[in-house]
Amino acid sequence: MSRKPTLLSRAVKALLLALYRWKGWTLEGRAPQSRKCVILGAPHTSNWDFVFFLGATHQLGIAPSFMGKHSLFKWPMRRFMFDMGGVSVNRSARGANYVDQVIDEYRARDVLALVIAPEGTRGSITAWRSGFYHIANGAGVPIVPAWVDNATMRGGLGPEILPTGDFAADLRRIAEFYHSVMPDHPKLAILYSQAGLTTGGRNA
């Protein structure tokens, strides 16, 4: 049963959307046709990335969701977390890893656009994590590569990519899209290398 978001939730979201408009990003691409999908948020370089993806999805008419530790979904944060699109995940639960838990969420819902940062951190990484892929593949939903470049104040969403079960091949398709819009971004060099693409270099 849906409930109207609390005043606090609406105020926080209004503030974040105002910040999105104030920053003045140029949005490219269009909303996915699928009602359920995994949206990749990359590259993750700044806390402003969250503001961009919230504003971009709102502008495109998408209600974004995100994963959060189950401990954050307790009083007094419980209502706020759900209002903001949170999906509770218990990483310490026995018998079901977080991938299985999120797949169950997709099966239980008619609409779910889950935004995942495949890098997992703004710091240094050696490879993209594969959790996003296993979630999309297990749930049978497309992956939508989304991107933001704070150096040029541009960002957007790419085409839906339906997983085939071949991680390496599908990762290359994802990497080819990112390479088409951000060929020289240093934070994506790991992805391009992981997928077997070559890249130049420039400052982030």
Z-matrix of the N, CA and C atoms (Angstrom, degrees):
N
C 1 1.468
C 2 1.519 1 109.69
N 3 1.338 2 116.83 1 122.70
C 4 1.450 3 120.77 2 -178.48
C 5 1.518 4 110.83 3 -76.30
N 6 1.334 5 115.13 4 145.61
C 7 1.449 6 120.83 5 178.91
C 8 1.515 7 108.94 6 -127.44
N 9 1.311 8 115.63 7 151.13
C 10 1.446 9 120.15 8 178.08
C 11 1.525 10 108.82 9 -69.34
N 12 1.344 11 118.15 10 132.94
C 13 1.463 12 120.23 11 179.10
C 14 1.519 13 111.68 12 -57.96
N 15 1.305 14 116.70 13 150.77
C 16 1.451 15 121.37 14 179.62
C 17 1.532 16 109.95 15 -68.48
N 18 1.320 17 115.37 16 165.15
C 19 1.460 18 120.75 17 178.33
C 20 1.526 19 110.65 18 -60.34
N 21 1.344 20 116.56 19 -40.63
C 22 1.465 21 120.05 20 178.69
C 23 1.522 22 110.76 21 -61.38
N 24 1.328 23 117.30 22 -45.81
C 25 1.463 24 121.14 23 -179.49
C 26 1.519 25 111.27 24 -60.96
N 27 1.326 26 116.04 25 -44.28
C 28 1.468 27 120.04 26 -179.96
C 29 1.528 28 111.21 27 -65.70
N 30 1.337 29 116.92 28 -37.43
C 31 1.465 30 120.80 29 -179.68
C 32 1.523 31 111.03 30 -67.76
N 33 1.351 32 116.69 31 -42.82
C 34 1.460 33 120.47 32 179.42
C 35 1.520 34 110.42 33 -64.34
N 36 1.323 35 117.16 34 -44.69
C 37 1.459 36 120.17 35 -179.92
C 38 1.531 37 110.90 36 -64.30
N 39 1.331 38 117.01 37 -40.50
C 40 1.472 39 120.69 38 178.68
C 41 1.526 40 110.51 39 -61.85
N 42 1.334 41 116.67 40 -39.68
C 43 1.464 42 120.69 41 178.75
C 44 1.524 43 110.83 42 -64.94
N 45 1.327 44 116.76 43 -45.16
C 46 1.461 45 120.49 44 -179.65
C 47 1.529 46 111.89 45 -64.69
N 48 1.325 47 116.81 46 -38.19
C 49 1.468 48 119.93 47 177.82
C 50 1.525 49 111.11 48 -68.72
N 51 1.332 50 116.28 49 -33.69
C 52 1.467 51 119.81 50 176.17
C 53 1.530 52 110.30 51 -65.83
N 54 1.328 53 116.75 52 -38.80
C 55 1.457 54 120.76 53 176.91
C 56 1.526 55 110.79 54 -65.18
N 57 1.328 56 116.40 55 -38.43
C 58 1.470 57 120.77 56 177.37
C 59 1.529 58 110.55 57 -60.20
N 60 1.317 59 116.28 58 -46.68
C 61 1.474 60 119.92 59 179.48
C 62 1.519 61 111.01 60 -66.36
N 63 1.323 62 117.15 61 -37.70
C 64 1.463 63 121.51 62 -178.88
C 65 1.534 64 111.30 63 -65.82
N 66 1.333 65 116.72 64 -37.25
C 67 1.463 66 119.74 65 -178.87
C 68 1.528 67 111.81 66 -68.11
N 69 1.325 68 117.84 67 -30.81
C 70 1.453 69 120.68 68 173.18
C 71 1.518 70 116.13 69 77.24
N 72 1.337 71 117.95 70 36.76
C 73 1.457 72 119.98 71 175.82
C 74 1.533 73 110.77 72 -65.51
N 75 1.319 74 116.45 73 150.44
C 76 1.455 75 122.54 74 172.07
C 77 1.524 76 107.75 75 -97.07
N 78 1.325 77 116.55 76 121.50
C 79 1.453 78 121.50 77 -175.71
C 80 1.528 79 110.31 78 -97.72
N 81 1.333 80 116.56 79 131.81
C 82 1.456 81 122.79 80 179.16
C 83 1.530 82 109.92 81 -121.45
N 84 1.306 83 116.86 82 158.51
C 85 1.458 84 121.11 83 178.84
C 86 1.517 85 111.68 84 88.64
N 87 1.316 86 116.31 85 -173.48
C 88 1.455 87 121.44 86 -178.09
C 89 1.522 88 110.20 87 -141.95
N 90 1.322 89 115.57 88 167.88
C 91 1.453 90 121.01 89 -177.93
C 92 1.527 91 110.72 90 -68.56
N 93 1.327 92 117.75 91 145.41
C 94 1.472 93 119.86 92 176.10
C 95 1.517 94 110.84 93 -66.90
N 96 1.312 95 116.21 94 150.49
C 97 1.458 96 120.30 95 178.05
C 98 1.523 97 112.19 96 -76.84
N 99 1.318 98 116.98 97 -28.77
C 100 1.457 99 121.49 98 -178.77
C 101 1.525 100 110.85 99 -70.42
N 102 1.323 101 116.00 100 139.28
C 103 1.461 102 121.16 101 179.26
C 104 1.527 103 111.99 102 -79.77
N 105 1.325 104 115.90 103 -17.97
C 106 1.460 105 121.10 104 177.20
C 107 1.527 106 108.68 105 -127.21
N 108 1.321 107 117.05 106 129.74
C 109 1.453 108 121.26 107 -178.04
C 110 1.521 109 109.99 108 -163.67
N 111 1.327 110 115.28 109 167.35
C 112 1.462 111 122.66 110 170.65
C 113 1.520 112 107.03 111 -108.19
N 114 1.326 113 116.81 112 121.71
C 115 1.464 114 121.60 113 178.96
C 116 1.525 115 108.49 114 -101.63
N 117 1.325 116 116.32 115 121.75
C 118 1.459 117 120.82 116 178.29
C 119 1.524 118 109.82 117 -84.86
N 120 1.309 119 116.68 118 132.07
C 121 1.460 120 121.55 119 176.78
C 122 1.517 121 109.51 120 -108.77
N 123 1.326 122 117.23 121 104.68
C 124 1.463 123 120.66 122 -176.25
C 125 1.533 124 110.14 123 -151.03
N 126 1.319 125 118.36 124 155.87
C 127 1.459 126 125.67 125 -10.40
C 128 1.528 127 110.54 126 -78.09
N 129 1.324 128 116.61 127 152.72
C 130 1.464 129 121.21 128 -178.13
C 131 1.523 130 108.36 129 -95.32
N 132 1.339 131 116.09 130 101.38
C 133 1.466 132 120.29 131 -175.46
C 134 1.515 133 114.22 132 -121.09
N 135 1.342 134 117.62 133 -14.50
C 136 1.462 135 120.70 134 -172.28
C 137 1.516 136 110.01 135 -154.50
N 138 1.347 137 116.00 136 156.27
C 139 1.465 138 119.94 137 173.78
C 140 1.526 139 111.14 138 -65.70
N 141 1.336 140 117.27 139 -18.48
C 142 1.458 141 120.74 140 176.83
C 143 1.524 142 111.51 141 -67.11
N 144 1.337 143 116.87 142 -19.13
C 145 1.468 144 120.05 143 179.53
C 146 1.526 145 110.88 144 -57.09
N 147 1.338 146 116.65 145 -39.60
C 148 1.465 147 120.52 146 -179.95
C 149 1.523 148 110.50 147 -62.17
N 150 1.330 149 115.67 148 -42.07
C 151 1.463 150 120.28 149 -179.85
C 152 1.522 151 109.85 150 -64.29
N 153 1.343 152 116.44 151 -42.14
C 154 1.459 153 119.09 152 179.38
C 155 1.519 154 111.52 153 -61.43
N 156 1.329 155 117.63 154 -50.22
C 157 1.458 156 119.92 155 -175.46
C 158 1.523 157 111.71 156 -66.80
N 159 1.340 158 117.40 157 -33.26
C 160 1.462 159 119.37 158 175.16
C 161 1.526 160 110.21 159 -65.84
N 162 1.333 161 116.62 160 -46.37
C 163 1.456 162 120.63 161 -178.88
C 164 1.510 163 113.03 162 -68.28
N 165 1.340 164 116.81 163 -40.35
C 166 1.468 165 120.88 164 -179.14
C 167 1.522 166 111.24 165 -65.22
N 168 1.324 167 116.91 166 -44.67
C 169 1.463 168 119.46 167 179.95
C 170 1.524 169 110.63 168 -66.67
N 171 1.325 170 116.91 169 -37.61
C 172 1.467 171 119.91 170 177.35
C 173 1.527 172 110.13 171 -63.33
N 174 1.330 173 117.11 172 -43.43
C 175 1.460 174 121.82 173 -179.69
C 176 1.529 175 111.24 174 -62.70
N 177 1.323 176 116.51 175 -31.49
C 178 1.467 177 121.25 176 -179.01
C 179 1.525 178 112.61 177 -91.48
N 180 1.320 179 116.91 178 1.13
C 181 1.461 180 120.26 179 177.84
C 182 1.517 181 114.15 180 80.02
N 183 1.333 182 117.03 181 25.16
C 184 1.459 183 122.30 182 179.51
C 185 1.524 184 109.20 183 -104.39
N 186 1.317 185 117.17 184 135.86
C 187 1.463 186 121.84 185 174.15
C 188 1.524 187 107.69 186 -95.38
N 189 1.332 188 119.00 187 99.33
C 190 1.461 189 120.93 188 -174.28
C 191 1.524 190 112.93 189 -77.98
N 192 1.320 191 115.16 190 150.47
C 193 1.457 192 121.85 191 174.55
C 194 1.519 193 108.94 192 -124.45
N 195 1.321 194 116.00 193 164.73
C 196 1.454 195 121.40 194 179.52
C 197 1.524 196 108.76 195 -147.37
N 198 1.331 197 116.13 196 156.48
C 199 1.454 198 120.62 197 177.18
C 200 1.517 199 110.43 198 -86.87
N 201 1.334 200 115.84 199 143.44
C 202 1.456 201 120.74 200 177.44
C 203 1.518 202 110.75 201 -144.19
N 204 1.331 203 116.41 202 151.43
C 205 1.454 204 120.37 203 177.73
C 206 1.524 205 110.33 204 -59.29
N 207 1.328 206 116.13 205 139.79
C 208 1.461 207 120.58 206 -177.43
C 209 1.525 208 112.50 207 -58.80
N 210 1.337 209 115.99 208 -27.35
C 211 1.462 210 119.49 209 -179.16
C 212 1.527 211 112.72 210 -66.69
N 213 1.348 212 116.46 211 -19.88
C 214 1.464 213 120.10 212 178.97
C 215 1.526 214 111.88 213 -81.81
N 216 1.330 215 116.85 214 -10.50
C 217 1.459 216 120.93 215 -176.70
C 218 1.535 217 111.26 216 -99.63
N 219 1.312 218 115.04 217 32.08
C 220 1.458 219 121.22 218 175.85
C 221 1.530 220 109.13 219 -111.54
N 222 1.327 221 115.67 220 160.01
C 223 1.462 222 119.19 221 177.97
C 224 1.525 223 109.93 222 -56.93
N 225 1.330 224 120.02 223 136.96
C 226 1.472 225 127.13 224 9.72
C 227 1.532 226 114.25 225 -96.93
N 228 1.359 227 118.13 226 7.43
C 229 1.457 228 121.28 227 -174.94
C 230 1.524 229 113.19 228 -92.04
N 231 1.322 230 118.23 229 -11.70
C 232 1.458 231 121.83 230 -170.72
C 233 1.529 232 112.79 231 -53.02
N 234 1.310 233 118.20 232 -55.81
C 235 1.462 234 121.94 233 -176.25
C 236 1.531 235 110.88 234 -62.52
N 237 1.326 236 116.44 235 -42.18
C 238 1.459 237 121.17 236 -179.40
C 239 1.522 238 110.83 237 -62.08
N 240 1.335 239 117.28 238 -44.45
C 241 1.465 240 121.00 239 -178.45
C 242 1.520 241 111.41 240 -62.59
N 243 1.325 242 116.78 241 -43.44
C 244 1.463 243 119.21 242 178.24
C 245 1.526 244 111.27 243 -67.95
N 246 1.324 245 117.16 244 -38.32
C 247 1.468 246 120.82 245 178.56
C 248 1.525 247 111.36 246 -59.70
N 249 1.340 248 116.52 247 -36.25
C 250 1.458 249 121.35 248 -176.63
C 251 1.525 250 112.44 249 -83.62
N 252 1.341 251 116.87 250 0.70
C 253 1.457 252 120.17 251 177.34
C 254 1.505 253 114.82 252 99.03
N 255 1.317 254 117.61 253 15.24
C 256 1.457 255 121.15 254 -177.52
C 257 1.517 256 113.52 255 -69.11
N 258 1.319 257 115.42 256 143.77
C 259 1.462 258 123.59 257 173.64
C 260 1.526 259 106.34 258 -117.77
N 261 1.307 260 117.15 259 115.61
C 262 1.458 261 122.01 260 -175.71
C 263 1.523 262 110.78 261 -72.47
N 264 1.345 263 115.92 262 129.55
C 265 1.461 264 121.86 263 179.60
C 266 1.519 265 108.99 264 -129.74
N 267 1.319 266 116.21 265 127.47
C 268 1.466 267 122.05 266 178.64
C 269 1.519 268 108.28 267 -103.09
N 270 1.317 269 116.81 268 99.51
C 271 1.468 270 121.11 269 -177.25
C 272 1.526 271 112.39 270 -75.21
N 273 1.318 272 116.77 271 -13.05
C 274 1.463 273 119.78 272 -179.61
C 275 1.521 274 112.35 273 -98.88
N 276 1.342 275 117.08 274 0.47
C 277 1.465 276 120.24 275 -177.35
C 278 1.516 277 111.21 276 -67.12
N 279 1.316 278 115.99 277 138.04
C 280 1.462 279 120.64 278 178.60
C 281 1.534 280 110.00 279 -84.47
N 282 1.307 281 115.09 280 141.37
C 283 1.458 282 119.54 281 174.44
C 284 1.516 283 115.25 282 86.19
N 285 1.348 284 118.16 283 -7.34
C 286 1.466 285 119.98 284 179.55
C 287 1.522 286 108.69 285 -152.56
N 288 1.335 287 116.94 286 115.10
C 289 1.455 288 118.12 287 178.01
C 290 1.522 289 110.17 288 -79.93
N 291 1.319 290 116.30 289 173.82
C 292 1.463 291 119.41 290 -173.96
C 293 1.527 292 111.90 291 -65.25
N 294 1.327 293 117.45 292 -30.33
C 295 1.465 294 119.98 293 178.33
C 296 1.524 295 109.92 294 -62.35
N 297 1.320 296 116.67 295 -46.93
C 298 1.466 297 120.68 296 178.98
C 299 1.524 298 111.64 297 -62.21
N 300 1.336 299 116.64 298 -38.98
C 301 1.461 300 120.69 299 179.58
C 302 1.525 301 111.07 300 -62.51
N 303 1.338 302 116.75 301 -42.25
C 304 1.458 303 120.15 302 -178.60
C 305 1.530 304 110.35 303 -71.86
N 306 1.319 305 117.40 304 -37.42
C 307 1.469 306 120.46 305 175.84
C 308 1.523 307 109.74 306 -58.67
N 309 1.330 308 117.05 307 -41.51
C 310 1.465 309 120.94 308 177.64
C 311 1.527 310 111.05 309 -61.60
N 312 1.339 311 117.10 310 -35.85
C 313 1.468 312 120.66 311 177.38
C 314 1.528 313 110.53 312 -63.71
N 315 1.320 314 116.81 313 -41.28
C 316 1.466 315 120.10 314 178.20
C 317 1.525 316 110.69 315 -62.93
N 318 1.316 317 116.57 316 -40.45
C 319 1.460 318 120.22 317 -178.70
C 320 1.524 319 111.94 318 -68.97
N 321 1.335 320 116.54 319 -27.66
C 322 1.466 321 120.46 320 -176.46
C 323 1.527 322 113.31 321 -88.07
N 324 1.329 323 117.37 322 -12.29
C 325 1.463 324 120.83 323 -174.55
C 326 1.517 325 112.00 324 -114.41
N 327 1.334 326 114.28 325 154.26
C 328 1.463 327 120.20 326 175.44
C 329 1.529 328 110.87 327 -87.97
N 330 1.336 329 116.30 328 -25.62
C 331 1.457 330 121.94 329 -178.56
C 332 1.526 331 108.48 330 -137.11
N 333 1.312 332 117.20 331 129.21
C 334 1.465 333 120.99 332 174.82
C 335 1.521 334 109.56 333 -160.36
N 336 1.321 335 115.74 334 111.40
C 337 1.467 336 122.31 335 176.28
C 338 1.529 337 106.51 336 -113.83
N 339 1.316 338 115.52 337 94.53
C 340 1.463 339 121.96 338 -173.37
C 341 1.523 340 110.01 339 -92.24
N 342 1.334 341 116.35 340 120.72
C 343 1.460 342 121.65 341 178.68
C 344 1.525 343 108.44 342 -90.43
N 345 1.325 344 116.59 343 125.54
C 346 1.461 345 122.36 344 -178.94
C 347 1.524 346 109.11 345 -129.10
N 348 1.342 347 116.10 346 134.89
C 349 1.462 348 120.91 347 173.39
C 350 1.523 349 107.46 348 -91.61
N 351 1.332 350 119.36 349 103.39
C 352 1.462 351 121.97 350 -173.56
C 353 1.522 352 113.97 351 -66.19
N 354 1.345 353 116.76 352 -18.45
C 355 1.464 354 119.29 353 177.12
C 356 1.522 355 111.02 354 -75.65
N 357 1.340 356 115.88 355 -28.06
C 358 1.451 357 120.76 356 177.98
C 359 1.510 358 115.15 357 80.33
N 360 1.329 359 118.65 358 -14.28
C 361 1.457 360 122.07 359 -176.64
C 362 1.515 361 109.32 360 -161.96
N 363 1.355 362 115.81 361 159.46
C 364 1.458 363 120.10 362 173.61
C 365 1.526 364 111.40 363 -84.69
N 366 1.340 365 115.91 364 -9.42
C 367 1.453 366 120.67 365 -178.64
C 368 1.519 367 112.25 366 -82.66
N 369 1.335 368 114.85 367 -166.39
C 370 1.460 369 120.82 368 -178.77
C 371 1.524 370 110.59 369 -71.68
N 372 1.326 371 115.76 370 143.27
C 373 1.460 372 121.78 371 177.85
C 374 1.513 373 108.94 372 -134.86
N 375 1.327 374 116.03 373 163.53
C 376 1.462 375 120.79 374 176.72
C 377 1.519 376 111.80 375 -109.32
N 378 1.343 377 116.74 376 -15.11
C 379 1.462 378 121.27 377 178.88
C 380 1.525 379 108.98 378 -169.91
N 381 1.326 380 116.17 379 156.81
C 382 1.455 381 119.84 380 172.08
C 383 1.523 382 109.13 381 -69.63
N 384 1.312 383 116.61 382 140.86
C 385 1.454 384 120.87 383 175.21
C 386 1.528 385 109.32 384 -73.24
N 387 1.319 386 115.71 385 150.39
C 388 1.466 387 119.87 386 -174.30
C 389 1.531 388 113.80 387 -98.54
N 390 1.334 389 117.68 388 1.34
C 391 1.456 390 120.07 389 -177.44
C 392 1.518 391 113.39 390 -56.12
N 393 1.331 392 116.60 391 -41.47
C 394 1.461 393 120.96 392 -179.68
C 395 1.523 394 110.95 393 -58.24
N 396 1.344 395 115.12 394 -38.19
C 397 1.459 396 119.94 395 -177.53
C 398 1.520 397 111.10 396 -70.15
N 399 1.315 398 116.65 397 -43.84
C 400 1.464 399 120.53 398 -179.51
C 401 1.527 400 111.11 399 -65.18
N 402 1.329 401 116.47 400 -33.75
C 403 1.468 402 120.40 401 176.52
C 404 1.526 403 109.80 402 -65.25
N 405 1.338 404 116.38 403 -51.65
C 406 1.465 405 120.82 404 -178.17
C 407 1.525 406 111.28 405 -63.00
N 408 1.319 407 116.30 406 -43.60
C 409 1.463 408 120.17 407 -178.72
C 410 1.525 409 111.09 408 -66.20
N 411 1.318 410 116.79 409 -42.95
C 412 1.456 411 120.93 410 -179.44
C 413 1.517 412 113.04 411 -68.22
N 414 1.342 413 116.16 412 -34.32
C 415 1.461 414 120.40 413 -179.76
C 416 1.519 415 112.34 414 -86.63
N 417 1.334 416 116.81 415 -11.82
C 418 1.462 417 120.64 416 -178.66
C 419 1.513 418 113.35 417 68.79
N 420 1.352 419 116.02 418 37.97
C 421 1.462 420 120.41 419 -178.77
C 422 1.528 421 109.45 420 -119.53
N 423 1.329 422 118.15 421 154.94
C 424 1.462 423 120.11 422 -179.20
C 425 1.522 424 112.89 423 -75.34
N 426 1.315 425 114.13 424 157.00
C 427 1.466 426 122.66 425 173.46
C 428 1.524 427 107.51 426 -100.09
N 429 1.322 428 116.29 427 130.91
C 430 1.464 429 121.54 428 179.24
C 431 1.527 430 108.39 429 -114.38
N 432 1.335 431 119.31 430 107.75
C 433 1.463 432 120.55 431 179.01
C 434 1.525 433 111.12 432 -73.83
N 435 1.320 434 115.50 433 119.56
C 436 1.468 435 120.62 434 177.22
C 437 1.519 436 107.85 435 -114.33
N 438 1.316 437 116.57 436 151.09
C 439 1.456 438 119.82 437 -173.71
C 440 1.520 439 110.96 438 -143.42
N 441 1.327 440 115.31 439 156.35
C 442 1.455 441 121.46 440 175.12
C 443 1.524 442 108.63 441 -147.11
N 444 1.316 443 115.40 442 134.18
C 445 1.463 444 121.91 443 178.56
C 446 1.528 445 107.04 444 -121.87
N 447 1.330 446 116.68 445 101.08
C 448 1.453 447 120.59 446 -177.18
C 449 1.521 448 112.74 447 -70.76
N 450 1.337 449 117.08 448 -15.86
C 451 1.463 450 119.90 449 177.47
C 452 1.524 451 111.14 450 -72.53
N 453 1.327 452 117.18 451 -34.30
C 454 1.466 453 121.63 452 -178.68
C 455 1.525 454 112.35 453 -108.52
N 456 1.359 455 116.30 454 -4.50
C 457 1.464 456 122.63 455 -178.84
C 458 1.528 457 111.12 456 58.55
N 459 1.314 458 115.96 457 41.72
C 460 1.450 459 122.93 458 176.46
C 461 1.520 460 109.41 459 -124.15
N 462 1.307 461 115.68 460 155.87
C 463 1.449 462 119.96 461 176.84
C 464 1.513 463 109.49 462 -174.54
N 465 1.322 464 116.38 463 172.18
C 466 1.455 465 118.20 464 179.29
C 467 1.513 466 112.58 465 171.66
N 468 1.311 467 114.91 466 -169.80
C 469 1.460 468 122.75 467 179.97
C 470 1.525 469 109.74 468 -118.47
N 471 1.329 470 114.76 469 144.42
C 472 1.447 471 120.77 470 179.09
C 473 1.518 472 111.97 471 -101.26
N 474 1.315 473 117.15 472 -167.04
C 475 1.469 474 121.76 473 -177.67
C 476 1.521 475 112.02 474 -75.29
N 477 1.321 476 116.20 475 156.60
C 478 1.456 477 121.36 476 175.70
C 479 1.533 478 109.41 477 -70.48
N 480 1.329 479 116.02 478 135.05
C 481 1.462 480 121.95 479 178.40
C 482 1.523 481 107.31 480 -122.95
N 483 1.322 482 116.64 481 110.86
C 484 1.456 483 120.96 482 -178.74
C 485 1.529 484 109.65 483 -83.89
N 486 1.325 485 117.90 484 123.27
C 487 1.466 486 120.24 485 -178.82
C 488 1.526 487 111.95 486 -60.56
N 489 1.328 488 115.92 487 142.53
C 490 1.466 489 121.64 488 179.56
C 491 1.527 490 112.20 489 -104.02
N 492 1.351 491 115.88 490 -9.98
C 493 1.456 492 120.06 491 -173.72
C 494 1.513 493 112.38 492 98.96
N 495 1.344 494 116.34 493 -10.89
C 496 1.465 495 122.14 494 177.25
C 497 1.530 496 107.05 495 -101.07
N 498 1.324 497 116.28 496 95.71
C 499 1.461 498 120.59 497 -174.36
C 500 1.521 499 112.20 498 -58.89
N 501 1.309 500 117.25 499 -46.25
C 502 1.464 501 120.93 500 -177.26
C 503 1.526 502 111.30 501 -60.43
N 504 1.330 503 116.70 502 -45.57
C 505 1.463 504 120.51 503 -178.85
C 506 1.522 505 111.36 504 -67.11
N 507 1.324 506 116.88 505 -41.59
C 508 1.458 507 120.39 506 -178.97
C 509 1.525 508 111.10 507 -71.23
N 510 1.335 509 117.42 508 -35.55
C 511 1.459 510 120.19 509 177.24
C 512 1.521 511 110.05 510 -63.60
N 513 1.312 512 116.95 511 -35.63
C 514 1.467 513 119.75 512 177.79
C 515 1.530 514 110.60 513 -65.57
N 516 1.322 515 117.45 514 -38.88
C 517 1.469 516 120.91 515 177.68
C 518 1.524 517 109.82 516 -63.17
N 519 1.323 518 116.18 517 -41.25
C 520 1.463 519 120.85 518 178.06
C 521 1.526 520 109.89 519 -64.63
N 522 1.333 521 115.83 520 -45.57
C 523 1.461 522 120.70 521 -179.16
C 524 1.524 523 111.31 522 -63.32
N 525 1.322 524 117.09 523 -37.38
C 526 1.464 525 120.25 524 179.28
C 527 1.521 526 111.29 525 -62.88
N 528 1.347 527 116.80 526 -36.29
C 529 1.461 528 118.03 527 176.55
C 530 1.523 529 110.11 528 -65.53
N 531 1.341 530 117.07 529 -50.32
C 532 1.469 531 119.45 530 -179.06
C 533 1.523 532 111.07 531 -59.67
N 534 1.335 533 115.88 532 -37.52
C 535 1.463 534 119.55 533 179.34
C 536 1.524 535 111.01 534 -65.33
N 537 1.336 536 117.12 535 -28.74
C 538 1.470 537 119.96 536 -179.28
C 539 1.525 538 112.13 537 -72.84
N 540 1.334 539 117.43 538 -25.24
C 541 1.467 540 119.99 539 -178.32
C 542 1.524 541 112.77 540 -107.59
N 543 1.354 542 117.35 541 -26.20
C 544 1.464 543 121.35 542 -178.21
C 545 1.530 544 108.71 543 -140.31
N 546 1.330 545 118.22 544 65.37
C 547 1.467 546 120.88 545 -172.42
C 548 1.516 547 115.12 546 -64.21
N 549 1.327 548 117.81 547 -27.90
C 550 1.463 549 120.48 548 -172.67
C 551 1.524 550 113.53 549 -115.63
N 552 1.320 551 117.36 550 12.92
C 553 1.467 552 118.18 551 -177.87
C 554 1.525 553 109.68 552 -70.22
N 555 1.341 554 118.19 553 123.50
C 556 1.471 555 120.60 554 -174.48
C 557 1.520 556 113.60 555 -63.11
N 558 1.340 557 117.63 556 -29.31
C 559 1.465 558 119.50 557 -178.67
C 560 1.525 559 111.69 558 -71.67
N 561 1.332 560 117.02 559 -17.76
C 562 1.460 561 120.87 560 179.64
C 563 1.527 562 112.69 561 -98.53
N 564 1.335 563 116.87 562 -0.13
C 565 1.467 564 120.40 563 -179.21
C 566 1.523 565 111.32 564 -59.68
N 567 1.339 566 116.45 565 -36.18
C 568 1.470 567 120.68 566 178.62
C 569 1.529 568 110.40 567 -61.93
N 570 1.341 569 116.56 568 -44.20
C 571 1.457 570 120.74 569 178.49
C 572 1.521 571 110.75 570 -61.21
N 573 1.337 572 116.45 571 -47.55
C 574 1.458 573 119.76 572 -177.89
C 575 1.524 574 111.35 573 -62.18
N 576 1.323 575 116.10 574 -39.73
C 577 1.458 576 119.96 575 178.14
C 578 1.525 577 110.73 576 -67.49
N 579 1.333 578 116.11 577 -42.90
C 580 1.467 579 121.47 578 179.61
C 581 1.526 580 111.20 579 -60.86
N 582 1.350 581 115.45 580 -34.03
C 583 1.463 582 120.29 581 -177.94
C 584 1.527 583 112.88 582 -93.37
N 585 1.328 584 117.40 583 -0.81
C 586 1.454 585 120.54 584 177.44
C 587 1.508 586 114.52 585 84.60
N 588 1.364 587 117.60 586 21.32
C 589 1.459 588 120.98 587 176.60
C 590 1.516 589 109.48 588 -101.18
N 591 1.316 590 116.10 589 159.50
C 592 1.469 591 120.72 590 177.27
C 593 1.513 592 107.90 591 -105.14
N 594 1.327 593 116.31 592 157.05
C 595 1.461 594 121.05 593 -178.48
C 596 1.512 595 110.18 594 -149.12
N 597 1.322 596 114.88 595 156.81
C 598 1.454 597 120.67 596 172.87
C 599 1.509 598 108.99 597 -89.46
N 600 1.311 599 117.12 598 -143.23
C 601 1.452 600 119.05 599 179.59
C 602 1.505 601 112.08 600 -158.90
N 603 1.310 602 115.54 601 146.31
C 604 1.456 603 122.62 602 172.21
C 605 1.515 604 107.06 603 -157.87
N 606 1.273 605 117.15 604 169.83
C 607 1.462 606 120.70 605 179.01
C 608 1.505 607 110.02 606 -77.17
N 609 1.346 608 116.53 607 147.54
C 610 1.457 609 121.26 608 179.06
C 611 1.497 610 111.23 609 -69.14
